[in-house]
Amino acid sequence: MKKLIIFTVIVITTSTTVFGQCTSLFSYAAYFETVTFINQSNVSNAHYYWNFGDGIGSNFQNPIHDFPETGNYLVTLFAKDTISNCSSYYEYWVNVTKYSPDSCQTSITDSIFTSNGNDYLKIIDNSSNCNGYYSNVDGGPVLNFPSNSWISINGYWQTIAFRMVSRVQYYSNDTINGYQLHREAYKTSLHNYSSTKNYGDCSANFEFTVVSQDTIGQRILFKAMNKTATHYEWYIAGFGAPITSNNDTISQFYPFNSNDLQHTGLIIQGSSGCSDTLFQNILIRENIQTIESISEVNNQVHYTLYPNPFSQQATLDFPSIKEKTTFTLYNTNGQLVRTVKNIIGGQFIINRDNLPTGVYYFMLITKNKIIATGKLITE
């Protein structure tokens, strides 16, 4: 049984402010790898973008995010007043420990250094009790390195900014099951990167979010934060010859495959003549990894829930929906406690089972879109 470990971190520091009086700030509460972020920013007409440091981003105001595994992630909240163009950011290192009954406990640190004029990323594997598993390291622009190797970021990579995702993976391999991933550890790694320039004329920083998903893959939307540049050049890797585009916004569909960590770059030419280049790793994983706070969803369908509160059983009716629907239930810590898929007929019986007394939030999802949310109370 999982042991309940809940901790809330509230951090108040001076955040970087550009073009006016905007302040970005967040706190968070973590339940193992599920982290609920509370946006405490002071920004009017706000546009928000979260970079979770694991290759996943979000535009939600108060997201609930499932990190892929144990790790140390630099989480950044960017905010912009869309009327005054005032902008700000706030970032904090978030340590996540994923619950696992596996004896293999993963942990990594990193080191970026220069030797003989060349830059290197070293991912230091501090994992324990992982004997009997195969391991490999992914970092920066390369995949599948042995642990504790020096990963070269020379040549072109040495001259640019790169917000990287580093990781170690432990897996088994046999003739029956093939490759089976057991444990991982992640670390946000930064090479020549700073969050101080974002929406200005000389920034190549960009947002990336999942906009759709099916059984085959995910579509990622990339948006340049800087909208005043005179030239944009995207570099979308992972499809043989890199795909390029000269728009400030581009989307790309990524199929689910073994290479789930990709890298994408943006080169800009500012109107003042400056230029900038930034690469980021993105993580392509099945399932919805980030959801918005329950209070932020505008219900698209009418439903009835009765009785509520309930002690043993409740009925959820949503007759206008004919498609297969998924029901998910979260506790107040943002932890997913129940999932029921392929509900047909617009009615669902919710059994109490072993749910403790308390308040819960549910979501109805069709075609990977949240169509309704609500509060459920057990007594």
C-alpha positions as CSV (number, residue, x, y, z in Angstrom):
1,M,0.0,0.0,0.0
2,K,1.3,3.5,-0.8
3,K,2.2,5.5,2.2
4,L,0.8,9.0,2.1
5,I,3.5,11.5,1.6
6,I,2.3,15.1,1.0
7,F,4.4,18.2,1.1
8,T,3.7,21.7,0.0
9,V,6.4,24.1,-0.9
10,I,5.7,27.8,-1.0
11,V,8.6,30.0,-2.3
12,I,8.6,33.8,-2.5
13,T,11.6,35.5,-4.2
14,T,12.2,38.3,-6.6
15,S,11.2,37.2,-10.1
16,T,12.5,38.7,-13.3
17,T,10.1,41.4,-14.7
18,V,10.2,42.8,-18.2
19,F,8.3,45.8,-19.6
20,G,6.2,46.7,-16.5
21,Q,5.0,45.5,-13.2
22,C,4.2,41.8,-13.6
23,T,5.0,39.2,-11.0
24,S,5.1,35.4,-11.6
25,L,5.0,33.1,-8.6
26,F,3.7,29.6,-7.8
27,S,3.6,27.1,-5.0
28,Y,3.0,23.4,-5.3
29,A,1.9,20.2,-3.5
30,A,3.4,16.8,-4.4
31,Y,1.9,13.4,-4.0
32,F,4.7,11.2,-5.4
33,E,5.0,12.0,-9.1
34,T,1.7,13.9,-9.2
35,V,2.2,17.6,-8.5
36,T,-0.5,20.2,-8.2
37,F,0.7,23.7,-9.0
38,I,-0.9,26.8,-7.5
39,N,-0.4,29.9,-9.6
40,Q,0.1,32.9,-7.4
41,S,1.1,35.4,-10.1
42,N,0.0,39.0,-10.3
43,V,-0.5,39.5,-14.0
44,S,-3.5,41.2,-15.7
45,N,-4.9,39.8,-19.0
46,A,-2.6,36.9,-18.4
47,H,-1.3,34.3,-20.8
48,Y,0.6,31.6,-18.9
49,Y,3.0,29.0,-20.1
50,W,4.6,26.3,-17.9
51,N,7.8,24.4,-18.7
52,F,7.9,21.5,-16.4
53,G,11.6,20.6,-17.2
54,D,10.7,17.1,-18.3
55,G,10.0,17.9,-21.9
56,I,6.3,18.7,-21.4
57,G,4.6,22.2,-21.3
58,S,1.2,23.6,-20.5
59,N,-0.9,26.8,-20.9
60,F,-3.2,26.0,-18.0
61,Q,-3.4,28.5,-15.1
62,N,-3.2,25.9,-12.3
63,P,-2.0,22.6,-13.8
64,I,-1.9,19.2,-12.2
65,H,1.1,17.4,-13.8
66,D,2.3,13.8,-13.7
67,F,6.1,13.8,-14.0
68,P,7.5,10.7,-15.9
69,E,9.6,9.4,-13.0
70,T,11.9,10.3,-10.0
71,G,14.0,13.3,-10.8
72,N,15.0,16.9,-10.3
73,Y,13.1,19.2,-12.6
74,L,13.5,23.0,-13.2
75,V,9.9,24.1,-13.4
76,T,9.4,27.6,-15.0
77,L,6.2,29.6,-15.1
78,F,6.2,32.3,-17.8
79,A,3.4,35.0,-17.8
80,K,2.6,37.8,-20.1
81,D,0.0,40.6,-20.0
82,T,-1.5,40.4,-23.5
83,I,-2.6,44.0,-23.4
84,S,0.4,45.9,-21.9
85,N,3.0,43.3,-22.9
86,C,4.4,43.2,-19.4
87,S,6.0,39.8,-18.8
88,S,7.7,37.9,-16.1
89,Y,8.9,34.4,-15.1
90,Y,9.5,32.4,-11.9
91,E,11.3,29.1,-11.7
92,Y,12.0,26.6,-9.0
93,W,13.7,23.2,-8.8
94,V,11.1,20.5,-7.9
95,N,12.3,17.1,-6.6
96,V,10.0,14.2,-7.4
97,T,10.1,10.7,-6.0
98,K,7.9,8.2,-7.8
99,Y,6.5,5.3,-5.7
100,S,7.6,1.9,-7.0
101,P,7.7,-1.5,-5.4
102,D,10.7,-2.3,-7.5
103,S,13.9,-2.7,-5.5
104,C,15.7,-0.6,-8.1
105,Q,15.8,3.0,-6.8
106,T,16.9,5.5,-9.4
107,S,18.7,8.8,-9.0
108,I,21.0,10.9,-11.2
109,T,22.9,14.2,-11.1
110,D,24.6,15.9,-14.0
111,S,27.7,17.9,-14.7
112,I,28.3,20.2,-17.7
113,F,32.0,21.2,-18.2
114,T,34.6,22.2,-20.7
115,S,37.7,20.0,-21.4
116,N,40.3,21.0,-23.9
117,G,38.0,23.6,-25.4
118,N,35.1,21.1,-25.8
119,D,31.8,21.0,-23.9
120,Y,30.5,17.8,-22.3
121,L,27.5,16.7,-20.4
122,K,28.1,13.9,-17.9
123,I,25.1,12.2,-16.4
124,I,26.1,10.6,-13.1
125,D,24.1,7.6,-12.1
126,N,23.5,7.3,-8.4
127,S,20.9,4.5,-8.6
128,S,21.0,1.6,-6.2
129,N,19.8,-2.1,-6.3
130,C,19.4,-2.1,-10.1
131,N,21.7,-5.1,-10.8
132,G,20.2,-7.5,-13.3
133,Y,18.8,-4.7,-15.5
134,Y,20.2,-3.2,-18.6
135,S,20.7,0.6,-18.5
136,N,21.2,3.5,-20.9
137,V,21.5,7.2,-20.7
138,D,19.8,9.9,-22.9
139,G,21.1,13.5,-22.8
140,G,20.9,16.5,-24.9
141,P,21.1,15.8,-28.6
142,V,22.0,12.1,-28.3
143,L,20.4,8.9,-27.1
144,N,21.6,5.5,-25.8
145,F,24.9,6.3,-24.0
146,P,26.4,4.1,-21.3
147,S,26.0,5.5,-17.8
148,N,28.7,7.9,-16.5
149,S,29.9,8.6,-20.1
150,W,30.9,12.0,-21.4
151,I,28.3,13.2,-23.9
152,S,29.8,15.6,-26.4
153,I,27.9,18.9,-27.0
154,N,30.6,20.2,-29.4
155,G,30.5,21.9,-32.8
156,Y,27.1,23.4,-33.5
157,W,25.6,22.4,-30.2
158,Q,28.4,24.1,-28.3
159,T,27.4,27.5,-29.7
160,I,23.7,27.5,-28.9
161,A,21.4,27.5,-25.9
162,F,19.8,24.1,-25.0
163,R,17.3,23.3,-22.3
164,M,17.9,19.6,-22.1
165,V,16.2,16.6,-20.5
166,S,18.7,14.0,-19.2
167,R,17.7,10.6,-17.9
168,V,18.9,7.1,-17.1
169,Q,16.6,4.1,-17.9
170,Y,16.7,0.6,-16.5
171,Y,15.0,-2.2,-18.5
172,S,14.9,-6.0,-18.9
173,N,15.1,-7.9,-22.2
174,D,14.1,-11.5,-22.8
175,T,12.8,-13.6,-25.7
176,I,9.2,-13.6,-24.4
177,N,8.6,-10.0,-23.4
178,G,11.3,-8.2,-25.3
179,Y,12.4,-4.9,-23.8
180,Q,10.5,-3.9,-20.7
181,L,11.2,-0.5,-19.0
182,H,11.2,-0.8,-15.2
183,R,12.6,2.4,-13.7
184,E,14.0,5.8,-14.8
185,A,15.5,9.0,-13.3
186,Y,15.3,12.5,-14.9
187,K,17.2,15.8,-14.6
188,T,16.7,19.1,-16.3
189,S,20.1,20.1,-17.7
190,L,20.9,23.6,-19.0
191,H,23.6,24.5,-21.5
192,N,24.0,28.2,-22.2
193,Y,20.4,28.6,-21.2
194,S,18.7,31.4,-19.3
195,S,15.1,32.2,-18.7
196,T,15.7,36.0,-18.5
197,K,14.8,36.7,-22.1
198,N,11.5,35.4,-23.4
199,Y,9.0,37.6,-25.1
200,G,11.5,40.2,-26.2
201,D,12.9,41.0,-29.6
202,C,16.1,38.9,-29.1
203,S,14.6,35.7,-27.7
204,A,14.2,32.3,-29.4
205,N,12.4,30.8,-26.4
206,F,9.3,28.9,-27.4
207,E,6.3,27.1,-25.9
208,F,5.3,23.5,-26.7
209,T,2.1,21.8,-25.6
210,V,0.1,18.7,-26.5
211,V,-3.0,19.7,-28.5
212,S,-4.3,16.3,-29.5
213,Q,-3.6,12.6,-29.0
214,D,-4.9,9.3,-30.4
215,T,-3.8,5.7,-30.2
216,I,-0.9,6.4,-32.6
217,G,0.7,9.5,-31.3
218,Q,0.5,13.1,-30.2
219,R,0.4,16.4,-32.0
220,I,2.6,19.1,-30.4
221,L,2.1,22.8,-31.0
222,F,5.2,25.0,-31.0
223,K,4.8,28.7,-30.5
224,A,7.5,31.3,-30.5
225,M,7.3,33.6,-27.4
226,N,8.8,36.4,-29.4
227,K,6.2,37.7,-31.9
228,T,8.3,40.7,-33.2
229,A,11.1,38.9,-35.0
230,T,11.6,39.4,-38.7
231,H,12.6,35.8,-39.4
232,Y,11.8,32.4,-37.7
233,E,13.3,29.1,-38.6
234,W,12.2,25.9,-36.8
235,Y,14.2,22.7,-36.7
236,I,12.0,19.7,-36.0
237,A,14.1,16.5,-35.6
238,G,13.1,12.9,-35.4
239,F,11.8,12.4,-39.0
240,G,15.0,11.7,-40.9
241,A,15.9,15.0,-42.5
242,P,14.8,17.7,-40.1
243,I,11.6,19.4,-40.9
244,T,11.9,23.2,-41.2
245,S,9.4,26.1,-41.1
246,N,9.5,29.9,-41.2
247,N,6.3,30.6,-39.3
248,D,6.1,31.8,-35.7
249,T,3.8,28.8,-34.9
250,I,4.1,25.2,-36.1
251,S,2.5,21.9,-35.2
252,Q,3.9,18.4,-35.7
253,F,2.5,14.9,-35.2
254,Y,4.8,12.5,-33.4
255,P,4.0,8.8,-33.5
256,F,4.6,6.8,-30.3
257,N,7.8,4.8,-30.6
258,S,10.9,3.9,-28.7
259,N,12.5,7.3,-29.3
260,D,10.2,9.3,-27.1
261,L,12.7,12.0,-26.3
262,Q,13.1,14.4,-29.3
263,H,14.8,17.8,-29.8
264,T,13.4,20.9,-31.4
265,G,15.1,24.2,-32.1
266,L,14.1,27.7,-33.1
267,I,16.3,30.4,-34.7
268,I,15.1,34.0,-34.8
269,Q,16.3,37.2,-36.3
270,G,15.1,40.2,-34.3
271,S,13.8,43.4,-35.8
272,S,16.8,45.2,-34.3
273,G,19.3,42.9,-36.1
274,C,20.0,40.6,-33.1
275,S,19.7,36.8,-33.4
276,D,19.1,33.9,-31.1
277,T,18.9,30.1,-31.2
278,L,17.4,27.7,-28.6
279,F,16.9,24.0,-28.6
280,Q,14.7,22.0,-26.2
281,N,14.0,18.4,-25.6
282,I,10.3,17.3,-25.8
283,L,8.9,14.0,-24.3
284,I,6.4,12.1,-26.3
285,R,4.5,9.7,-24.0
286,E,1.0,8.1,-24.1
287,N,-1.7,9.3,-21.8
288,I,-2.7,12.7,-20.6
289,Q,0.2,13.9,-18.4
290,T,-1.2,17.4,-17.5
291,I,-4.7,18.4,-16.6
292,E,-6.1,21.7,-15.5
293,S,-7.5,22.5,-12.1
294,I,-11.1,21.3,-11.8
295,S,-12.4,24.9,-11.2
296,E,-11.0,26.0,-14.6
297,V,-13.0,23.7,-16.9
298,N,-16.2,25.0,-18.5
299,N,-18.6,22.0,-18.7
300,Q,-19.6,21.3,-22.3
301,V,-22.3,18.8,-21.3
302,H,-25.1,18.7,-18.8
303,Y,-25.0,15.9,-16.2
304,T,-26.8,14.9,-13.0
305,L,-25.2,13.2,-10.1
306,Y,-27.3,11.7,-7.3
307,P,-27.1,11.2,-4.4
308,N,-24.2,13.5,-3.6
309,P,-22.9,13.2,-0.9
310,F,-23.3,9.4,-1.0
311,S,-22.2,6.5,1.2
312,Q,-22.3,3.4,-1.0
313,Q,-23.3,4.2,-4.6
314,A,-24.0,7.2,-6.8
315,T,-25.4,7.5,-10.4
316,L,-23.9,9.9,-13.0
317,D,-26.1,10.7,-15.9
318,F,-24.9,12.5,-19.0
319,P,-27.4,11.4,-21.7
320,S,-26.3,13.8,-24.5
321,I,-22.9,12.0,-24.9
322,K,-23.0,8.9,-27.2
323,E,-19.3,8.4,-27.7
324,K,-17.2,6.2,-25.5
325,T,-16.3,8.2,-22.3
326,T,-13.6,7.9,-19.7
327,F,-14.3,8.7,-16.0
328,T,-11.4,9.8,-13.9
329,L,-11.5,10.6,-10.2
330,Y,-8.9,12.6,-8.2
331,N,-8.5,13.4,-4.5
332,T,-7.8,16.9,-3.2
333,N,-4.1,16.3,-3.5
334,G,-4.4,15.8,-7.3
335,Q,-3.7,12.1,-7.1
336,L,-5.6,9.9,-9.6
337,V,-7.5,7.4,-7.5
338,R,-9.8,5.8,-10.2
339,T,-10.1,5.5,-13.9
340,V,-13.0,3.8,-15.8
341,K,-12.8,3.7,-19.6
342,N,-15.2,3.0,-22.5
343,I,-18.4,4.0,-20.7
344,I,-21.3,3.7,-23.1
345,G,-24.9,4.9,-22.8
346,G,-24.5,8.2,-20.9
347,Q,-24.9,6.7,-17.5
348,F,-22.3,5.4,-15.0
349,I,-22.7,3.8,-11.5
350,I,-20.0,5.0,-9.1
351,N,-19.4,2.5,-6.4
352,R,-17.8,3.6,-3.1
353,D,-15.6,0.5,-2.7
354,N,-12.6,1.5,-0.6
355,L,-12.8,5.3,-1.1
356,P,-12.2,7.1,2.2
357,T,-14.6,9.7,3.4
358,G,-13.8,13.0,1.8
359,V,-14.1,15.3,-1.3
360,Y,-13.1,14.2,-4.8
361,Y,-13.1,15.7,-8.2
362,F,-14.1,13.8,-11.4
363,M,-13.6,14.4,-15.1
364,L,-15.5,13.1,-18.1
365,I,-13.2,12.7,-21.1
366,T,-14.2,11.9,-24.7
367,K,-11.8,11.9,-27.7
368,N,-9.0,13.0,-25.3
369,K,-10.9,16.2,-24.4
370,I,-12.3,17.1,-21.0
371,I,-16.0,17.7,-21.5
372,A,-17.2,18.0,-17.8
373,T,-15.9,18.1,-14.3
374,G,-17.5,18.0,-10.9
375,K,-17.2,17.5,-7.2
376,L,-18.0,14.1,-5.6
377,I,-18.4,13.7,-1.8
378,T,-18.3,10.4,0.1
379,E,-19.7,10.3,3.7
